[in-house]
Amino acid sequence: MGFRFRKSIKIAPGVKLNLGSKSAGISIGNKYGGVSYNTRTGTRARVSAPGTGLSYSSKISTSRSVQRSAAGNAPSDSTENYEIPSADELRAQARKYQKNHKFVTITYPIISVLFLLSAIAAPAALLVSALFLFLFFKLRKKYETEIPQLLETADDLEKVADDLSALEKAESDIKRAKSAALFFMNLDTILQHAEAIMRKAPKMSKYRSIEECKQDILSLFASQLESILQADFEKTYKHLFELKTAKGINSAIEKFSGPYNLNSDKMTTKQLELYEGYLQKLTSVNIPSD
């Protein structure tokens, strides 16, 4: 049986401090309505009509930890990939924000005025009135900023949907690549579609230039290419001593160097130096006379 702790402390008329084992919060208001904030669940507004059984409750915002979980955002030190929301999901979020914007625009000023009028009898209502007025301006600004951004991002996602799908497949394939030829083939696909996304929807990209994007992608897969390069060298070097003719040795060295020579523009300085060193070792192997 789990142990739970909860305590509510009245710090002023209509104002309570709520303490729990995993969260803390504050609630302001009375039986007619109010606002509550919790470190886990965020901010919620409540309006009720005593004696009728009718009430309305609306979530105003969500705490940062819940926002990260709901959005699927990783912590800063995570290396996992997270799914990009679809255009339809963003438009649905925009429609939800539009409804919230309408509710806030109409309801919050009315609630603020009602609490202001009741402040004569209950001074704590003045604080609630000011809070609703503050939330009115804050939330209106939030929705009026984010709704156009959501719709614009949804349009951009539709433009690059095919490129994103191709990128996802190429990234999956390149991680399984064991040969240089297959690695560079998928790397070409990644670079091609990353460039297309920058061209079609520049606001979706964090890069200022195509070259910057390319260098970042090369850096991302650098260790994998270096592992493939080393494995190719070791395999070829061992194979050379099994060959009996100069023609066979030259053919093996050309097979090794071919993919790297063709894709030298997609290799970092370090990788090129490694490649040149390996190639020099291969060509130094004594070639038997035919």
C-alpha positions in Angstrom: 0.0 0.0 0.0 1.5 3.3 -1.1 2.0 6.2 1.3 0.4 9.5 0.3 0.8 12.9 1.9 -1.4 15.9 1.3 -2.0 19.0 3.3 -3.9 22.2 2.6 -3.0 25.4 4.3 -5.2 28.5 4.3 -2.9 31.5 3.9 -5.5 34.2 3.2 -9.3 34.4 2.6 -9.9 32.4 -0.6 -6.3 31.4 -0.9 -5.0 27.9 -0.1 -1.5 26.4 -0.4 -1.7 22.7 -1.2 1.2 20.4 -0.4 1.5 16.8 -1.6 4.2 14.1 -1.6 5.0 14.6 -5.3 3.7 18.1 -6.0 2.7 21.5 -4.6 0.2 24.1 -5.7 -1.9 27.0 -4.8 -5.7 27.7 -5.3 -7.4 31.1 -5.3 -11.1 31.6 -5.4 -14.4 30.7 -3.7 -17.5 28.6 -4.4 -18.3 30.7 -7.5 -15.0 30.0 -9.2 -11.2 30.4 -9.1 -7.9 29.3 -10.4 -5.6 26.6 -9.2 -1.9 25.8 -10.1 -0.1 22.5 -9.5 3.5 21.8 -10.3 2.5 18.5 -12.0 -0.8 19.3 -13.8 -0.4 23.0 -14.5 -3.0 25.7 -14.3 -6.8 25.2 -14.3 -9.7 27.7 -14.2 -13.1 26.9 -12.6 -16.5 28.6 -12.7 -19.6 27.2 -10.9 -23.1 28.2 -10.1 -24.0 27.1 -6.6 -27.3 25.4 -6.1 -27.6 24.4 -9.8 -25.0 21.7 -9.9 -23.5 23.3 -13.0 -19.8 24.1 -13.3 -17.1 24.6 -15.9 -13.4 23.7 -15.6 -10.8 24.5 -18.2 -7.0 23.7 -18.3 -5.1 26.9 -19.0 -1.6 25.6 -19.2 0.4 22.5 -18.4 3.6 22.2 -16.3 6.8 21.9 -18.2 7.4 18.2 -17.3 4.0 17.2 -18.6 4.5 19.3 -21.8 7.7 17.4 -22.5 6.0 14.0 -22.0 3.0 14.9 -24.1 5.0 16.3 -26.9 7.4 13.4 -26.9 10.4 15.7 -26.4 13.6 14.0 -25.1 15.7 15.4 -22.3 18.7 17.3 -23.5 21.0 14.3 -23.0 18.8 11.8 -24.8 19.9 10.3 -28.1 16.6 8.7 -29.1 14.6 9.8 -32.1 11.1 11.1 -31.6 8.2 11.1 -34.0 7.4 14.4 -35.8 3.7 15.4 -35.5 1.6 15.1 -38.6 0.1 18.1 -40.4 -3.4 16.9 -39.3 -2.2 16.8 -35.6 -0.9 20.3 -35.8 -4.1 21.6 -37.4 -6.1 19.8 -34.7 -4.0 21.6 -32.1 -4.6 24.9 -33.9 -8.4 24.3 -33.8 -8.2 23.6 -30.1 -6.2 26.8 -29.5 -8.8 28.7 -31.5 -11.6 27.4 -29.3 -9.5 28.3 -26.2 -8.8 31.7 -27.6 -12.5 32.3 -28.1 -13.3 31.1 -24.6 -10.6 33.2 -23.0 -11.6 36.3 -25.0 -15.3 36.1 -24.0 -15.3 34.5 -20.6 -12.2 35.8 -18.7 -13.2 39.5 -18.8 -16.7 38.6 -17.5 -15.2 36.5 -14.7 -12.8 39.3 -13.8 -15.6 41.9 -13.6 -17.8 39.6 -11.5 -14.9 39.0 -9.0 -14.2 42.7 -9.0 -17.8 43.5 -8.1 -17.8 40.9 -5.3 -14.5 42.3 -3.9 -16.6 44.7 -1.8 -17.9 41.8 0.3 -14.8 39.6 -0.1 -11.5 41.5 -0.6 -9.8 38.3 -1.7 -11.9 38.4 -4.9 -9.9 41.4 -6.0 -6.8 39.2 -6.3 -8.8 36.6 -8.3 -10.1 39.4 -10.6 -6.6 40.7 -11.2 -5.4 37.1 -11.9 -8.1 36.5 -14.5 -7.2 39.8 -16.1 -3.5 38.9 -16.2 -4.4 35.5 -17.7 -6.7 37.1 -20.3 -3.8 39.1 -21.8 -1.2 36.4 -21.4 -3.3 33.6 -23.0 -4.6 35.8 -25.8 -1.0 36.7 -26.8 0.0 33.0 -26.6 -2.8 31.8 -28.8 -2.5 34.7 -31.3 1.2 33.9 -31.7 1.0 30.1 -31.7 -2.1 29.5 -33.9 -0.5 31.0 -37.1 2.8 29.1 -36.3 1.0 25.8 -36.0 -0.9 26.3 -39.3 2.3 27.4 -41.1 4.2 24.4 -39.8 1.4 22.1 -40.9 1.5 23.5 -44.4 5.3 23.1 -44.4 5.0 19.5 -43.3 2.6 18.7 -46.1 5.2 20.1 -48.6 8.0 17.9 -47.3 6.0 14.8 -46.3 7.6 12.6 -49.0 11.1 13.9 -48.2 10.6 13.1 -44.5 9.5 9.6 -45.3 12.5 9.1 -47.6 14.8 10.4 -44.9 13.4 8.1 -42.3 13.9 5.0 -44.5 17.4 6.1 -45.6 18.4 6.7 -42.0 17.2 3.2 -41.0 19.0 1.6 -44.0 22.3 3.5 -43.4 22.5 2.3 -39.8 22.4 -1.3 -41.1 24.9 -0.7 -43.9 28.0 -2.9 -43.8 29.6 -1.9 -47.1 30.9 1.5 -48.2 28.8 1.3 -51.4 25.6 0.8 -49.5 26.6 3.4 -46.9 27.3 6.1 -49.5 24.1 5.3 -51.5 21.9 6.0 -48.4 24.0 9.0 -47.4 23.3 10.5 -50.9 19.6 9.9 -50.3 19.8 11.6 -46.9 21.7 14.6 -48.3 19.4 15.0 -51.2 16.2 15.0 -49.2 17.6 17.2 -46.4 18.5 19.8 -49.1 15.0 19.5 -50.5 13.4 20.2 -47.1 15.6 23.3 -46.7 14.5 24.5 -50.1 10.8 23.7 -49.8 10.3 24.7 -46.1 13.3 26.8 -44.9 11.7 27.6 -41.6 11.7 24.0 -40.6 15.5 23.7 -40.8 17.9 24.9 -38.2 20.7 25.3 -40.8 21.6 28.6 -42.5 23.1 26.9 -45.5 23.1 23.6 -47.4 26.8 23.2 -46.7 26.3 23.6 -42.9 23.5 20.9 -43.1 25.8 18.6 -45.1 28.7 18.9 -42.6 26.4 18.2 -39.7 25.0 15.0 -41.4 28.6 13.8 -42.2 29.5 14.4 -38.6 26.5 12.4 -37.5 27.5 9.3 -39.4 31.3 9.8 -39.1 32.0 7.0 -36.6 30.0 4.5 -38.7 31.9 5.3 -41.9 35.2 5.0 -40.1 34.3 1.6 -38.8 33.3 0.5 -42.3 36.6 1.9 -43.7 38.6 0.0 -41.1 36.7 -3.3 -41.7 37.2 -2.9 -45.5 40.9 -2.3 -45.1 41.4 -5.3 -42.7 39.5 -7.6 -45.0 41.3 -6.4 -48.1 44.8 -6.5 -46.5 44.2 -10.1 -45.4 42.9 -11.1 -48.9 46.0 -9.6 -50.6 48.2 -12.3 -49.1 45.9 -15.0 -50.5 46.4 -13.7 -54.1 49.0 -15.1 -56.4 49.1 -12.5 -59.2 49.8 -8.8 -59.5 46.6 -8.4 -61.5 44.6 -10.0 -58.7 46.2 -7.7 -56.1 45.6 -4.6 -58.1 42.0 -5.6 -58.7 41.4 -6.1 -54.9 43.0 -2.7 -54.1 40.8 -1.0 -56.8 37.7 -2.7 -55.3 38.6 -1.3 -51.9 39.4 2.2 -53.1 36.5 2.6 -55.6 33.6 3.7 -53.3 35.9 6.1 -51.4 37.4 7.7 -54.5 33.9 8.3 -55.9 32.6 9.8 -52.6 35.6 11.7 -51.3 33.5 14.9 -51.2 31.3 13.2 -48.5 34.2 12.3 -46.3 35.7 14.4 -43.5 39.4 15.4 -43.3 40.0 12.7 -40.7 38.4 10.0 -42.8 40.4 11.0 -45.9 43.6 10.8 -43.9 42.6 7.4 -42.6 41.8 6.3 -46.1 45.1 7.5 -47.6 47.0 5.7 -44.8 45.1 2.4 -45.4 45.6 2.7 -49.2 49.3 3.3 -48.7 49.6 0.1 -46.6 47.8 -1.9 -49.2 49.9 -0.6 -52.1 53.0 -1.4 -50.2 52.3 -5.1 -50.2 54.8 -6.8 -52.4 53.3 -7.8 -55.7 54.4 -11.2 -57.0 55.7 -11.4 -60.5 53.3 -13.1 -62.9 
